[in-house]
Amino acid sequence: LLLIGGLSLFVPSGGMTPDQVEALVQKVLDKQEAPPTVADAYEAILPSLVHVRGLPDGPDADVASGGEVQSGTGVVIVDTGIILTNLHVVNGSKALKVVFHDGTESDAVVTGVQPEHDLAVLQAKTIPDDLEAATLRSTQGLRPGDPVVAVGFPFGIGPSVLAGVISGLGRDYQNADGKRILSNLIQFDAAVNPGNSGGPLITPEGEVIGIVT
């Protein structure tokens, strides 16, 4: 019996040459799939990532001269151009622009909101060819300590990737004046910043388990 790196190999009683042992070990190692990395998660979600921009003065606002009031992130959840983001990212904007991974820019409209979860659903008017929707998964089975990755446009710069772990589940949040309450939140320790709002929180496999708020 050989124990190599936690792998048990049963060697025939007749014995094996060193070359045969090495070949057997390599065969077993080749079958072991390496766990996904942060880079793998980033590459998996990137085609579904969207930069969301809110314009206060309508679609003809001059963004370069300071007309942009909101900048955030979104994620494509249906390949017909349906995007999930935060409600606070789009609130107060008279027009919305979204930029897809391939650089396609489009006007967008809000088609649904869930204020109690700070969520908004957008529909892009122009979509790229072969647009990819993200894979959504249940939070069931998540544990504190599980690795997570947040991808978005902090301060309008990106896409940027941040990694951390789940700090807690089922958290509640209430702002200072007590008027805004969010519940059943995933707390995590990646250092997100303004602009990450609305972006996906994903597993190492690139599956969306939450929206950063």
Disulfide bonds with the S-S distance in Angstrom:
none
